[in-house]
Amino acid sequence: MSTKTHAAQGLRVETREGAAVESALGPLAELRIAVFYEFPYLYEGTQAYEEQYLQTYVRSARSQVVLVWDGAKVVGASTVIPLLEAPSEMQGPFVDAGFDLARVDYFGESVLLPEFRGRGLGLRFFELREAHARRQGLSICAFCAVERSVQHPLCPPDYVPLDSFWAKRGYHKFPQLRAQLTWQDRGESEPSAKDMTFWIKHLDQVAHDTEQEQSGV
């Protein structure tokens, strides 16, 4: 269990690990609900479910949560956990593709309130999570993103996908690595399955070449 803090443009960036995450579950859950309510996730979340889900990071001694504070308010957050300790639905696509799960760090979410975007915090999230992977001796970083059509009726006219940002960070989209998560969309009467596609970055080129040989990815 540990906590570290950094300064960023008047905001406080804090990293917590394991049990130290628990005291921030309330504001972290509220932030996830607020950000994921918007396109492309359109998620109708509840505080109780969110806090239960986030217990995954509390239980793991190898997890890390990055929190961005504006005074006493959490305005941004990012999570990371070794894939072996992540939810099983995140592990399945990697098992099927022949990956060694013991080498993969799973990036959960990066959420930031709109008024705090454009300050380099998204890049900072990636830097801190990749540093976490290296400390844990993990050579592959992976996250997944929901697949939504820009023709969706709730897609804002000014919506810009983050694909180019992720690509500039060295991540590659792997359409063959897909998971399905179920949640209730805004306007839905009941939950439905959503397709999620993984993006991957190999921190070690040798590991990358070996992984390609083993999995064909």
PyMOL commands that place a pseudoatom at each C-alpha (Angstrom):
pseudoatom trace, name=CA, resn=MET, resi=1, chain=A, elem=C, hetatm=0, pos=[0.000, 0.000, 0.000]
pseudoatom trace, name=CA, resn=SER, resi=2, chain=A, elem=C, hetatm=0, pos=[1.431, 3.377, -0.960]
pseudoatom trace, name=CA, resn=THR, resi=3, chain=A, elem=C, hetatm=0, pos=[0.556, 6.905, -2.002]
pseudoatom trace, name=CA, resn=LYS, resi=4, chain=A, elem=C, hetatm=0, pos=[2.567, 9.407, -4.056]
pseudoatom trace, name=CA, resn=THR, resi=5, chain=A, elem=C, hetatm=0, pos=[1.721, 12.933, -5.169]
pseudoatom trace, name=CA, resn=HIS, resi=6, chain=A, elem=C, hetatm=0, pos=[2.852, 15.195, -8.020]
pseudoatom trace, name=CA, resn=ALA, resi=7, chain=A, elem=C, hetatm=0, pos=[1.945, 18.727, -9.077]
pseudoatom trace, name=CA, resn=ALA, resi=8, chain=A, elem=C, hetatm=0, pos=[0.476, 19.509, -12.511]
pseudoatom trace, name=CA, resn=GLN, resi=9, chain=A, elem=C, hetatm=0, pos=[-0.683, 22.993, -13.547]
pseudoatom trace, name=CA, resn=GLY, resi=10, chain=A, elem=C, hetatm=0, pos=[-2.299, 23.790, -10.218]
pseudoatom trace, name=CA, resn=LEU, resi=11, chain=A, elem=C, hetatm=0, pos=[-3.774, 20.321, -9.922]
pseudoatom trace, name=CA, resn=ARG, resi=12, chain=A, elem=C, hetatm=0, pos=[-2.541, 17.541, -7.656]
pseudoatom trace, name=CA, resn=VAL, resi=13, chain=A, elem=C, hetatm=0, pos=[-1.775, 14.203, -9.311]
pseudoatom trace, name=CA, resn=GLU, resi=14, chain=A, elem=C, hetatm=0, pos=[-1.716, 11.384, -6.807]
pseudoatom trace, name=CA, resn=THR, resi=15, chain=A, elem=C, hetatm=0, pos=[-0.981, 7.684, -7.251]
pseudoatom trace, name=CA, resn=ARG, resi=16, chain=A, elem=C, hetatm=0, pos=[-2.360, 5.091, -4.868]
pseudoatom trace, name=CA, resn=GLU, resi=17, chain=A, elem=C, hetatm=0, pos=[-1.797, 1.379, -4.680]
pseudoatom trace, name=CA, resn=GLY, resi=18, chain=A, elem=C, hetatm=0, pos=[-3.769, -1.501, -3.218]
pseudoatom trace, name=CA, resn=ALA, resi=19, chain=A, elem=C, hetatm=0, pos=[-5.678, -0.818, -0.006]
pseudoatom trace, name=CA, resn=ALA, resi=20, chain=A, elem=C, hetatm=0, pos=[-4.826, 2.915, -0.205]
pseudoatom trace, name=CA, resn=VAL, resi=21, chain=A, elem=C, hetatm=0, pos=[-7.385, 3.163, -3.013]
pseudoatom trace, name=CA, resn=GLU, resi=22, chain=A, elem=C, hetatm=0, pos=[-10.340, 2.387, -0.752]
pseudoatom trace, name=CA, resn=SER, resi=23, chain=A, elem=C, hetatm=0, pos=[-10.735, 5.834, 0.796]
pseudoatom trace, name=CA, resn=ALA, resi=24, chain=A, elem=C, hetatm=0, pos=[-11.132, 7.334, -2.707]
pseudoatom trace, name=CA, resn=LEU, resi=25, chain=A, elem=C, hetatm=0, pos=[-13.764, 4.872, -3.970]
pseudoatom trace, name=CA, resn=GLY, resi=26, chain=A, elem=C, hetatm=0, pos=[-16.675, 7.284, -3.515]
pseudoatom trace, name=CA, resn=PRO, resi=27, chain=A, elem=C, hetatm=0, pos=[-15.323, 10.197, -5.581]
pseudoatom trace, name=CA, resn=LEU, resi=28, chain=A, elem=C, hetatm=0, pos=[-13.757, 7.807, -8.101]
pseudoatom trace, name=CA, resn=ALA, resi=29, chain=A, elem=C, hetatm=0, pos=[-17.111, 6.086, -8.640]
pseudoatom trace, name=CA, resn=GLU, resi=30, chain=A, elem=C, hetatm=0, pos=[-18.853, 9.452, -9.067]
pseudoatom trace, name=CA, resn=LEU, resi=31, chain=A, elem=C, hetatm=0, pos=[-16.281, 10.516, -11.659]
pseudoatom trace, name=CA, resn=ARG, resi=32, chain=A, elem=C, hetatm=0, pos=[-16.666, 7.299, -13.673]
pseudoatom trace, name=CA, resn=ILE, resi=33, chain=A, elem=C, hetatm=0, pos=[-20.445, 7.714, -13.730]
pseudoatom trace, name=CA, resn=ALA, resi=34, chain=A, elem=C, hetatm=0, pos=[-20.183, 11.336, -14.894]
pseudoatom trace, name=CA, resn=VAL, resi=35, chain=A, elem=C, hetatm=0, pos=[-17.630, 10.764, -17.667]
pseudoatom trace, name=CA, resn=PHE, resi=36, chain=A, elem=C, hetatm=0, pos=[-18.981, 7.449, -18.953]
pseudoatom trace, name=CA, resn=TYR, resi=37, chain=A, elem=C, hetatm=0, pos=[-22.484, 8.932, -19.199]
pseudoatom trace, name=CA, resn=GLU, resi=38, chain=A, elem=C, hetatm=0, pos=[-21.281, 10.783, -22.296]
pseudoatom trace, name=CA, resn=PHE, resi=39, chain=A, elem=C, hetatm=0, pos=[-20.612, 9.377, -25.780]
pseudoatom trace, name=CA, resn=PRO, resi=40, chain=A, elem=C, hetatm=0, pos=[-19.165, 6.907, -26.668]
pseudoatom trace, name=CA, resn=TYR, resi=41, chain=A, elem=C, hetatm=0, pos=[-19.972, 4.904, -23.519]
pseudoatom trace, name=CA, resn=LEU, resi=42, chain=A, elem=C, hetatm=0, pos=[-23.455, 6.306, -22.758]
pseudoatom trace, name=CA, resn=TYR, resi=43, chain=A, elem=C, hetatm=0, pos=[-23.335, 4.408, -19.481]
pseudoatom trace, name=CA, resn=GLU, resi=44, chain=A, elem=C, hetatm=0, pos=[-26.134, 4.555, -16.915]
pseudoatom trace, name=CA, resn=GLY, resi=45, chain=A, elem=C, hetatm=0, pos=[-24.065, 3.756, -13.841]
pseudoatom trace, name=CA, resn=THR, resi=46, chain=A, elem=C, hetatm=0, pos=[-24.914, 3.485, -10.161]
pseudoatom trace, name=CA, resn=GLN, resi=47, chain=A, elem=C, hetatm=0, pos=[-22.756, 4.414, -7.194]
pseudoatom trace, name=CA, resn=ALA, resi=48, chain=A, elem=C, hetatm=0, pos=[-23.221, 1.017, -5.540]
pseudoatom trace, name=CA, resn=TYR, resi=49, chain=A, elem=C, hetatm=0, pos=[-22.136, -0.954, -8.618]
pseudoatom trace, name=CA, resn=GLU, resi=50, chain=A, elem=C, hetatm=0, pos=[-19.166, 1.308, -9.279]
pseudoatom trace, name=CA, resn=GLU, resi=51, chain=A, elem=C, hetatm=0, pos=[-17.797, 1.007, -5.761]
pseudoatom trace, name=CA, resn=GLN, resi=52, chain=A, elem=C, hetatm=0, pos=[-18.200, -2.772, -5.926]
pseudoatom trace, name=CA, resn=TYR, resi=53, chain=A, elem=C, hetatm=0, pos=[-16.377, -2.934, -9.279]
pseudoatom trace, name=CA, resn=LEU, resi=54, chain=A, elem=C, hetatm=0, pos=[-13.534, -0.746, -7.986]
pseudoatom trace, name=CA, resn=GLN, resi=55, chain=A, elem=C, hetatm=0, pos=[-12.890, -3.156, -5.119]
pseudoatom trace, name=CA, resn=THR, resi=56, chain=A, elem=C, hetatm=0, pos=[-10.790, -5.085, -7.665]
pseudoatom trace, name=CA, resn=TYR, resi=57, chain=A, elem=C, hetatm=0, pos=[-8.131, -2.384, -7.286]
pseudoatom trace, name=CA, resn=VAL, resi=58, chain=A, elem=C, hetatm=0, pos=[-8.388, -2.356, -3.500]
pseudoatom trace, name=CA, resn=ARG, resi=59, chain=A, elem=C, hetatm=0, pos=[-7.861, -6.118, -3.229]
pseudoatom trace, name=CA, resn=SER, resi=60, chain=A, elem=C, hetatm=0, pos=[-4.764, -6.178, -5.429]
pseudoatom trace, name=CA, resn=ALA, resi=61, chain=A, elem=C, hetatm=0, pos=[-1.444, -5.180, -3.875]
pseudoatom trace, name=CA, resn=ARG, resi=62, chain=A, elem=C, hetatm=0, pos=[-0.136, -4.641, -7.425]
pseudoatom trace, name=CA, resn=SER, resi=63, chain=A, elem=C, hetatm=0, pos=[-2.811, -2.228, -8.642]
pseudoatom trace, name=CA, resn=GLN, resi=64, chain=A, elem=C, hetatm=0, pos=[-2.406, 1.496, -9.118]
pseudoatom trace, name=CA, resn=VAL, resi=65, chain=A, elem=C, hetatm=0, pos=[-4.959, 4.287, -9.326]
pseudoatom trace, name=CA, resn=VAL, resi=66, chain=A, elem=C, hetatm=0, pos=[-3.977, 7.760, -10.504]
pseudoatom trace, name=CA, resn=LEU, resi=67, chain=A, elem=C, hetatm=0, pos=[-6.153, 10.538, -9.087]
pseudoatom trace, name=CA, resn=VAL, resi=68, chain=A, elem=C, hetatm=0, pos=[-6.215, 14.158, -10.252]
pseudoatom trace, name=CA, resn=TRP, resi=69, chain=A, elem=C, hetatm=0, pos=[-7.427, 16.557, -7.574]
pseudoatom trace, name=CA, resn=ASP, resi=70, chain=A, elem=C, hetatm=0, pos=[-8.632, 20.113, -8.029]
pseudoatom trace, name=CA, resn=GLY, resi=71, chain=A, elem=C, hetatm=0, pos=[-8.657, 21.151, -4.399]
pseudoatom trace, name=CA, resn=ALA, resi=72, chain=A, elem=C, hetatm=0, pos=[-10.821, 18.585, -2.600]
pseudoatom trace, name=CA, resn=LYS, resi=73, chain=A, elem=C, hetatm=0, pos=[-12.503, 17.315, -5.794]
pseudoatom trace, name=CA, resn=VAL, resi=74, chain=A, elem=C, hetatm=0, pos=[-11.389, 14.357, -7.927]
pseudoatom trace, name=CA, resn=VAL, resi=75, chain=A, elem=C, hetatm=0, pos=[-11.556, 15.586, -11.543]
pseudoatom trace, name=CA, resn=GLY, resi=76, chain=A, elem=C, hetatm=0, pos=[-9.582, 12.820, -13.267]
pseudoatom trace, name=CA, resn=ALA, resi=77, chain=A, elem=C, hetatm=0, pos=[-8.504, 9.242, -12.699]
pseudoatom trace, name=CA, resn=SER, resi=78, chain=A, elem=C, hetatm=0, pos=[-6.769, 6.345, -14.360]
pseudoatom trace, name=CA, resn=THR, resi=79, chain=A, elem=C, hetatm=0, pos=[-6.366, 2.714, -13.280]
pseudoatom trace, name=CA, resn=VAL, resi=80, chain=A, elem=C, hetatm=0, pos=[-3.956, -0.133, -13.975]
pseudoatom trace, name=CA, resn=ILE, resi=81, chain=A, elem=C, hetatm=0, pos=[-3.652, -3.699, -12.704]
pseudoatom trace, name=CA, resn=PRO, resi=82, chain=A, elem=C, hetatm=0, pos=[-1.728, -6.805, -13.846]
pseudoatom trace, name=CA, resn=LEU, resi=83, chain=A, elem=C, hetatm=0, pos=[-3.972, -8.715, -16.244]
pseudoatom trace, name=CA, resn=LEU, resi=84, chain=A, elem=C, hetatm=0, pos=[-3.750, -11.813, -14.037]
pseudoatom trace, name=CA, resn=GLU, resi=85, chain=A, elem=C, hetatm=0, pos=[-5.653, -9.859, -11.373]
pseudoatom trace, name=CA, resn=ALA, resi=86, chain=A, elem=C, hetatm=0, pos=[-8.096, -8.113, -13.731]
pseudoatom trace, name=CA, resn=PRO, resi=87, chain=A, elem=C, hetatm=0, pos=[-11.709, -9.241, -14.322]
pseudoatom trace, name=CA, resn=SER, resi=88, chain=A, elem=C, hetatm=0, pos=[-11.966, -12.539, -16.209]
pseudoatom trace, name=CA, resn=GLU, resi=89, chain=A, elem=C, hetatm=0, pos=[-13.723, -10.977, -19.218]
pseudoatom trace, name=CA, resn=MET, resi=90, chain=A, elem=C, hetatm=0, pos=[-10.576, -8.935, -19.842]
pseudoatom trace, name=CA, resn=GLN, resi=91, chain=A, elem=C, hetatm=0, pos=[-8.370, -12.020, -19.658]
pseudoatom trace, name=CA, resn=GLY, resi=92, chain=A, elem=C, hetatm=0, pos=[-10.355, -14.207, -22.061]
pseudoatom trace, name=CA, resn=PRO, resi=93, chain=A, elem=C, hetatm=0, pos=[-9.296, -12.645, -25.399]
pseudoatom trace, name=CA, resn=PHE, resi=94, chain=A, elem=C, hetatm=0, pos=[-5.619, -12.904, -24.410]
pseudoatom trace, name=CA, resn=VAL, resi=95, chain=A, elem=C, hetatm=0, pos=[-5.982, -16.519, -23.334]
pseudoatom trace, name=CA, resn=ASP, resi=96, chain=A, elem=C, hetatm=0, pos=[-7.650, -17.349, -26.660]
pseudoatom trace, name=CA, resn=ALA, resi=97, chain=A, elem=C, hetatm=0, pos=[-4.861, -15.569, -28.600]
pseudoatom trace, name=CA, resn=GLY, resi=98, chain=A, elem=C, hetatm=0, pos=[-2.107, -17.443, -26.750]
pseudoatom trace, name=CA, resn=PHE, resi=99, chain=A, elem=C, hetatm=0, pos=[-0.649, -14.544, -24.775]
pseudoatom trace, name=CA, resn=ASP, resi=100, chain=A, elem=C, hetatm=0, pos=[1.233, -15.074, -21.542]
pseudoatom trace, name=CA, resn=LEU, resi=101, chain=A, elem=C, hetatm=0, pos=[-1.060, -13.222, -19.139]
pseudoatom trace, name=CA, resn=ALA, resi=102, chain=A, elem=C, hetatm=0, pos=[1.773, -12.908, -16.635]
pseudoatom trace, name=CA, resn=ARG, resi=103, chain=A, elem=C, hetatm=0, pos=[3.449, -10.350, -18.936]
pseudoatom trace, name=CA, resn=VAL, resi=104, chain=A, elem=C, hetatm=0, pos=[0.460, -8.051, -19.524]
pseudoatom trace, name=CA, resn=ASP, resi=105, chain=A, elem=C, hetatm=0, pos=[-0.549, -4.932, -17.590]
pseudoatom trace, name=CA, resn=TYR, resi=106, chain=A, elem=C, hetatm=0, pos=[-4.213, -4.058, -18.050]
pseudoatom trace, name=CA, resn=PHE, resi=107, chain=A, elem=C, hetatm=0, pos=[-5.142, -0.377, -18.219]
pseudoatom trace, name=CA, resn=GLY, resi=108, chain=A, elem=C, hetatm=0, pos=[-8.682, 0.041, -16.893]
pseudoatom trace, name=CA, resn=GLU, resi=109, chain=A, elem=C, hetatm=0, pos=[-10.076, 3.517, -17.445]
pseudoatom trace, name=CA, resn=SER, resi=110, chain=A, elem=C, hetatm=0, pos=[-8.858, 7.038, -18.026]
pseudoatom trace, name=CA, resn=VAL, resi=111, chain=A, elem=C, hetatm=0, pos=[-11.555, 9.530, -17.094]
pseudoatom trace, name=CA, resn=LEU, resi=112, chain=A, elem=C, hetatm=0, pos=[-11.247, 13.290, -16.962]
pseudoatom trace, name=CA, resn=LEU, resi=113, chain=A, elem=C, hetatm=0, pos=[-13.892, 15.974, -16.661]
pseudoatom trace, name=CA, resn=PRO, resi=114, chain=A, elem=C, hetatm=0, pos=[-14.167, 17.996, -19.908]
pseudoatom trace, name=CA, resn=GLU, resi=115, chain=A, elem=C, hetatm=0, pos=[-12.994, 21.305, -18.428]
pseudoatom trace, name=CA, resn=PHE, resi=116, chain=A, elem=C, hetatm=0, pos=[-9.657, 19.736, -17.440]
pseudoatom trace, name=CA, resn=ARG, resi=117, chain=A, elem=C, hetatm=0, pos=[-8.826, 18.192, -20.797]
pseudoatom trace, name=CA, resn=GLY, resi=118, chain=A, elem=C, hetatm=0, pos=[-6.108, 19.551, -23.060]
pseudoatom trace, name=CA, resn=ARG, resi=119, chain=A, elem=C, hetatm=0, pos=[-3.611, 20.011, -20.204]
pseudoatom trace, name=CA, resn=GLY, resi=120, chain=A, elem=C, hetatm=0, pos=[-1.476, 16.936, -20.860]
pseudoatom trace, name=CA, resn=LEU, resi=121, chain=A, elem=C, hetatm=0, pos=[-3.120, 14.802, -18.201]
pseudoatom trace, name=CA, resn=GLY, resi=122, chain=A, elem=C, hetatm=0, pos=[-4.054, 12.060, -20.658]
pseudoatom trace, name=CA, resn=LEU, resi=123, chain=A, elem=C, hetatm=0, pos=[-0.391, 11.703, -21.574]
pseudoatom trace, name=CA, resn=ARG, resi=124, chain=A, elem=C, hetatm=0, pos=[0.532, 11.708, -17.886]
pseudoatom trace, name=CA, resn=PHE, resi=125, chain=A, elem=C, hetatm=0, pos=[-1.888, 8.847, -17.284]
pseudoatom trace, name=CA, resn=PHE, resi=126, chain=A, elem=C, hetatm=0, pos=[-0.111, 6.746, -19.896]
pseudoatom trace, name=CA, resn=GLU, resi=127, chain=A, elem=C, hetatm=0, pos=[3.333, 7.637, -18.562]
pseudoatom trace, name=CA, resn=LEU, resi=128, chain=A, elem=C, hetatm=0, pos=[2.446, 6.639, -15.010]
pseudoatom trace, name=CA, resn=ARG, resi=129, chain=A, elem=C, hetatm=0, pos=[0.771, 3.394, -16.046]
pseudoatom trace, name=CA, resn=GLU, resi=130, chain=A, elem=C, hetatm=0, pos=[3.653, 2.366, -18.286]
pseudoatom trace, name=CA, resn=ALA, resi=131, chain=A, elem=C, hetatm=0, pos=[6.031, 3.115, -15.408]
pseudoatom trace, name=CA, resn=HIS, resi=132, chain=A, elem=C, hetatm=0, pos=[3.846, 0.832, -13.277]
pseudoatom trace, name=CA, resn=ALA, resi=133, chain=A, elem=C, hetatm=0, pos=[4.207, -1.943, -15.874]
pseudoatom trace, name=CA, resn=ARG, resi=134, chain=A, elem=C, hetatm=0, pos=[7.991, -1.639, -15.844]
pseudoatom trace, name=CA, resn=ARG, resi=135, chain=A, elem=C, hetatm=0, pos=[8.107, -1.751, -12.042]
pseudoatom trace, name=CA, resn=GLN, resi=136, chain=A, elem=C, hetatm=0, pos=[5.998, -4.886, -12.101]
pseudoatom trace, name=CA, resn=GLY, resi=137, chain=A, elem=C, hetatm=0, pos=[8.252, -6.489, -14.715]
pseudoatom trace, name=CA, resn=LEU, resi=138, chain=A, elem=C, hetatm=0, pos=[5.457, -6.520, -17.333]
pseudoatom trace, name=CA, resn=SER, resi=139, chain=A, elem=C, hetatm=0, pos=[6.345, -5.956, -20.973]
pseudoatom trace, name=CA, resn=ILE, resi=140, chain=A, elem=C, hetatm=0, pos=[2.903, -5.517, -22.580]
pseudoatom trace, name=CA, resn=CYS, resi=141, chain=A, elem=C, hetatm=0, pos=[0.395, -2.749, -21.891]
pseudoatom trace, name=CA, resn=ALA, resi=142, chain=A, elem=C, hetatm=0, pos=[-3.204, -3.207, -23.018]
pseudoatom trace, name=CA, resn=PHE, resi=143, chain=A, elem=C, hetatm=0, pos=[-6.547, -1.454, -22.778]
pseudoatom trace, name=CA, resn=CYS, resi=144, chain=A, elem=C, hetatm=0, pos=[-9.876, -1.800, -24.530]
pseudoatom trace, name=CA, resn=ALA, resi=145, chain=A, elem=C, hetatm=0, pos=[-12.284, 0.748, -25.965]
pseudoatom trace, name=CA, resn=VAL, resi=146, chain=A, elem=C, hetatm=0, pos=[-15.939, 0.518, -26.903]
pseudoatom trace, name=CA, resn=GLU, resi=147, chain=A, elem=C, hetatm=0, pos=[-16.885, 0.311, -30.575]
pseudoatom trace, name=CA, resn=ARG, resi=148, chain=A, elem=C, hetatm=0, pos=[-19.475, 2.943, -31.505]
pseudoatom trace, name=CA, resn=SER, resi=149, chain=A, elem=C, hetatm=0, pos=[-20.511, 4.263, -34.882]
pseudoatom trace, name=CA, resn=VAL, resi=150, chain=A, elem=C, hetatm=0, pos=[-20.179, 7.990, -35.438]
pseudoatom trace, name=CA, resn=GLN, resi=151, chain=A, elem=C, hetatm=0, pos=[-23.652, 7.642, -36.995]
pseudoatom trace, name=CA, resn=HIS, resi=152, chain=A, elem=C, hetatm=0, pos=[-25.078, 6.866, -33.556]
pseudoatom trace, name=CA, resn=PRO, resi=153, chain=A, elem=C, hetatm=0, pos=[-27.923, 9.312, -32.789]
pseudoatom trace, name=CA, resn=LEU, resi=154, chain=A, elem=C, hetatm=0, pos=[-26.222, 10.403, -29.543]
pseudoatom trace, name=CA, resn=CYS, resi=155, chain=A, elem=C, hetatm=0, pos=[-22.822, 11.048, -31.141]
pseudoatom trace, name=CA, resn=PRO, resi=156, chain=A, elem=C, hetatm=0, pos=[-21.999, 14.772, -30.767]
pseudoatom trace, name=CA, resn=PRO, resi=157, chain=A, elem=C, hetatm=0, pos=[-21.254, 16.597, -34.029]
pseudoatom trace, name=CA, resn=ASP, resi=158, chain=A, elem=C, hetatm=0, pos=[-17.821, 17.629, -32.708]
pseudoatom trace, name=CA, resn=TYR, resi=159, chain=A, elem=C, hetatm=0, pos=[-16.856, 14.147, -31.477]
pseudoatom trace, name=CA, resn=VAL, resi=160, chain=A, elem=C, hetatm=0, pos=[-13.263, 13.142, -32.275]
pseudoatom trace, name=CA, resn=PRO, resi=161, chain=A, elem=C, hetatm=0, pos=[-12.200, 9.525, -31.573]
pseudoatom trace, name=CA, resn=LEU, resi=162, chain=A, elem=C, hetatm=0, pos=[-9.014, 9.080, -29.541]
pseudoatom trace, name=CA, resn=ASP, resi=163, chain=A, elem=C, hetatm=0, pos=[-7.454, 6.616, -31.995]
pseudoatom trace, name=CA, resn=SER, resi=164, chain=A, elem=C, hetatm=0, pos=[-4.777, 9.034, -33.219]
pseudoatom trace, name=CA, resn=PHE, resi=165, chain=A, elem=C, hetatm=0, pos=[-3.828, 10.005, -29.648]
pseudoatom trace, name=CA, resn=TRP, resi=166, chain=A, elem=C, hetatm=0, pos=[-3.416, 6.343, -28.683]
pseudoatom trace, name=CA, resn=ALA, resi=167, chain=A, elem=C, hetatm=0, pos=[-1.429, 5.621, -31.855]
pseudoatom trace, name=CA, resn=LYS, resi=168, chain=A, elem=C, hetatm=0, pos=[0.968, 8.486, -31.070]
pseudoatom trace, name=CA, resn=ARG, resi=169, chain=A, elem=C, hetatm=0, pos=[1.578, 6.881, -27.678]
pseudoatom trace, name=CA, resn=GLY, resi=170, chain=A, elem=C, hetatm=0, pos=[2.737, 3.732, -29.503]
pseudoatom trace, name=CA, resn=TYR, resi=171, chain=A, elem=C, hetatm=0, pos=[-0.452, 1.685, -29.138]
pseudoatom trace, name=CA, resn=HIS, resi=172, chain=A, elem=C, hetatm=0, pos=[-1.828, -0.481, -31.931]
pseudoatom trace, name=CA, resn=LYS, resi=173, chain=A, elem=C, hetatm=0, pos=[-5.405, -1.618, -32.414]
pseudoatom trace, name=CA, resn=PHE, resi=174, chain=A, elem=C, hetatm=0, pos=[-5.909, -5.382, -32.581]
pseudoatom trace, name=CA, resn=PRO, resi=175, chain=A, elem=C, hetatm=0, pos=[-9.418, -6.053, -33.989]
pseudoatom trace, name=CA, resn=GLN, resi=176, chain=A, elem=C, hetatm=0, pos=[-8.931, -9.781, -33.355]
pseudoatom trace, name=CA, resn=LEU, resi=177, chain=A, elem=C, hetatm=0, pos=[-8.698, -9.124, -29.611]
pseudoatom trace, name=CA, resn=ARG, resi=178, chain=A, elem=C, hetatm=0, pos=[-12.241, -8.344, -28.573]
pseudoatom trace, name=CA, resn=ALA, resi=179, chain=A, elem=C, hetatm=0, pos=[-14.313, -8.599, -25.422]
pseudoatom trace, name=CA, resn=GLN, resi=180, chain=A, elem=C, hetatm=0, pos=[-17.950, -7.955, -24.651]
pseudoatom trace, name=CA, resn=LEU, resi=181, chain=A, elem=C, hetatm=0, pos=[-19.126, -5.999, -21.640]
pseudoatom trace, name=CA, resn=THR, resi=182, chain=A, elem=C, hetatm=0, pos=[-22.737, -5.493, -20.649]
pseudoatom trace, name=CA, resn=TRP, resi=183, chain=A, elem=C, hetatm=0, pos=[-24.232, -2.285, -19.314]
pseudoatom trace, name=CA, resn=GLN, resi=184, chain=A, elem=C, hetatm=0, pos=[-27.352, -0.187, -19.707]
pseudoatom trace, name=CA, resn=ASP, resi=185, chain=A, elem=C, hetatm=0, pos=[-27.122, 2.648, -22.205]
pseudoatom trace, name=CA, resn=ARG, resi=186, chain=A, elem=C, hetatm=0, pos=[-28.869, 5.947, -21.802]
pseudoatom trace, name=CA, resn=GLY, resi=187, chain=A, elem=C, hetatm=0, pos=[-32.370, 5.409, -23.109]
pseudoatom trace, name=CA, resn=GLU, resi=188, chain=A, elem=C, hetatm=0, pos=[-32.197, 1.604, -22.906]
pseudoatom trace, name=CA, resn=SER, resi=189, chain=A, elem=C, hetatm=0, pos=[-34.792, -0.273, -20.870]
pseudoatom trace, name=CA, resn=GLU, resi=190, chain=A, elem=C, hetatm=0, pos=[-32.322, -3.025, -19.978]
pseudoatom trace, name=CA, resn=PRO, resi=191, chain=A, elem=C, hetatm=0, pos=[-28.579, -3.764, -20.251]
pseudoatom trace, name=CA, resn=SER, resi=192, chain=A, elem=C, hetatm=0, pos=[-27.083, -4.920, -23.565]
pseudoatom trace, name=CA, resn=ALA, resi=193, chain=A, elem=C, hetatm=0, pos=[-23.715, -6.303, -24.669]
pseudoatom trace, name=CA, resn=LYS, resi=194, chain=A, elem=C, hetatm=0, pos=[-21.147, -3.860, -26.072]
pseudoatom trace, name=CA, resn=ASP, resi=195, chain=A, elem=C, hetatm=0, pos=[-18.157, -4.793, -28.255]
pseudoatom trace, name=CA, resn=MET, resi=196, chain=A, elem=C, hetatm=0, pos=[-14.780, -3.727, -26.868]
pseudoatom trace, name=CA, resn=THR, resi=197, chain=A, elem=C, hetatm=0, pos=[-11.560, -3.810, -28.926]
pseudoatom trace, name=CA, resn=PHE, resi=198, chain=A, elem=C, hetatm=0, pos=[-8.080, -3.973, -27.399]
pseudoatom trace, name=CA, resn=TRP, resi=199, chain=A, elem=C, hetatm=0, pos=[-5.124, -1.709, -28.067]
pseudoatom trace, name=CA, resn=ILE, resi=200, chain=A, elem=C, hetatm=0, pos=[-1.620, -2.956, -27.221]
pseudoatom trace, name=CA, resn=LYS, resi=201, chain=A, elem=C, hetatm=0, pos=[1.874, -1.572, -26.752]
pseudoatom trace, name=CA, resn=HIS, resi=202, chain=A, elem=C, hetatm=0, pos=[4.971, -3.747, -26.342]
pseudoatom trace, name=CA, resn=LEU, resi=203, chain=A, elem=C, hetatm=0, pos=[7.461, -2.056, -24.044]
pseudoatom trace, name=CA, resn=ASP, resi=204, chain=A, elem=C, hetatm=0, pos=[10.191, -4.478, -25.114]
pseudoatom trace, name=CA, resn=GLN, resi=205, chain=A, elem=C, hetatm=0, pos=[10.779, -5.153, -28.810]
pseudoatom trace, name=CA, resn=VAL, resi=206, chain=A, elem=C, hetatm=0, pos=[12.200, -8.597, -28.070]
pseudoatom trace, name=CA, resn=ALA, resi=207, chain=A, elem=C, hetatm=0, pos=[9.043, -9.445, -26.147]
pseudoatom trace, name=CA, resn=HIS, resi=208, chain=A, elem=C, hetatm=0, pos=[6.998, -8.133, -29.059]
pseudoatom trace, name=CA, resn=ASP, resi=209, chain=A, elem=C, hetatm=0, pos=[8.734, -10.439, -31.542]
pseudoatom trace, name=CA, resn=THR, resi=210, chain=A, elem=C, hetatm=0, pos=[8.348, -13.433, -29.245]
pseudoatom trace, name=CA, resn=GLU, resi=211, chain=A, elem=C, hetatm=0, pos=[4.674, -12.678, -28.646]
pseudoatom trace, name=CA, resn=GLN, resi=212, chain=A, elem=C, hetatm=0, pos=[4.019, -12.509, -32.371]
pseudoatom trace, name=CA, resn=GLU, resi=213, chain=A, elem=C, hetatm=0, pos=[5.604, -15.915, -32.851]
pseudoatom trace, name=CA, resn=GLN, resi=214, chain=A, elem=C, hetatm=0, pos=[3.587, -17.463, -30.030]
pseudoatom trace, name=CA, resn=SER, resi=215, chain=A, elem=C, hetatm=0, pos=[0.193, -15.934, -30.740]
pseudoatom trace, name=CA, resn=GLY, resi=216, chain=A, elem=C, hetatm=0, pos=[0.259, -14.918, -34.392]
pseudoatom trace, name=CA, resn=VAL, resi=217, chain=A, elem=C, hetatm=0, pos=[-0.876, -11.423, -33.358]
for i in range(1, 217): cmd.bond("trace and resi %d" % i, "trace and resi %d" % (i + 1))
show_as sticks, trace
zoom trace
